[in-house]
């Protein structure tokens, strides 16, 4: 009798674990694959797709971490690049940290930030 009870309990535990992993797998498959920044096209369509994916990722991040700061977002995005082997993005990041970033790209980012700060 005790053996049957132990078998039933073990079966319920294994079934619960199986359902959890199946649900997790299905949920993961249902969400669209986030791509590395350099996997998007450089035309208007690719830029729009990249912007849309980044906005979704950002919204999902702040939904999951309501009290997060911009610094937390930055660290999580960097980790996303690491987890997804976004080698080109990581290379650009390291170049920027080392002060070797492309001046044209730095100026473009500075211009966007200035416009954002002034609201123009």
N, C-alpha and C positions, 0 to 999 in steps of 0.2 A: 504494500500500500504506500509506504514512504517513497519507494522507488518510482512509482507512477506519479505521485505528487511532484517529486523533484523533476521528472521528465516533463510534466506539464508546465511547471514554472520555467524550466529552461527553454521550452518551446515558445512560451509567451515572450520571454526576454529576447530570444533570437528573432522572433517575428517582429517585435517592436524595433529592434536594431535594423532589421532589413527594411522595414517601412520607412524609418528615418532616413537611411542612406538612399533609398529610391526617391523619396521626396526631395532630398537635397540635390541629387543628380538631375532630376527633372527640372527643378527650379533653376539650377545652374545652366542647363541646356536651353531653357526658355529665354534667358537674357541674351541679348545680342553680344557677340564677341567684341570686346573693346580692342582696338588696334593701337599699335604704336603710332606716334605722330607722323613718322615718315612713311607709313603705309597708305596714307591718304594721298589722293592726287593733288597736284599743284595748281590745277585749274580752279575755276569758281565753284564747281560742283564738289571737288575734293575739299576745298576750304570750308564750304558750307557743311559738309558731312563731319569734318573734323571739329568745327565749332559746335555742332549739334551734339556730337558724342562727348565732347569735353563738358558742355553744359549739363548733359544728363549725368555724367560721372560726378560732377560737382554737386548737383542737386541730391543725388543718391548719397554722396559722402556726408553732406550736411544734414540730411534726413537721419542718417544712421548715427551721427555724432552732433547732436544739437548745440552743444556748447563749444564746438571746435573753433579754433582761430584760423586765420589765413596761413599762419606758420604750420599748424597741424595739417591743413590741406596740402601745403607744399611738400611736407614730409611724406604724406600718403601718396601723393602723385609720383614723387621720386621712387617710392617703394613699388608703385605700380610699374614703373619703367624697369626696375630691377626684376620684379617677378615675371614680367613678360619679355625680358631680354631685349629691351628697346635700346640697342647698342648705340645707334646714332644720336638719340636724345640724351643718353647718358654721356656720350662723348662731348656734345655741345654744352651740357651742364658743367662738366669738368673744365672745359675750355673757359667758360664764363667765370667759374670760381678761380681759375688761374690767371684771369685778366687777359685771356687770349681770344676772346669772342670776336666774331666778325663785327667791325664797327658799324656797318650799315644795319645789321640786325639789332644791335644795341640802340642805335639812334631811333629805329622804328619803334622798339619797345618803349623807349623814353618818351617819344612823341605820343604814343597811345596813353601812357600813364599820365602825362601832362594834361591831355584832353579829358581824361577820366576825372582827374583831380579838379579841373576848372569847370567841368560840366559842359564843355563845348563839343 
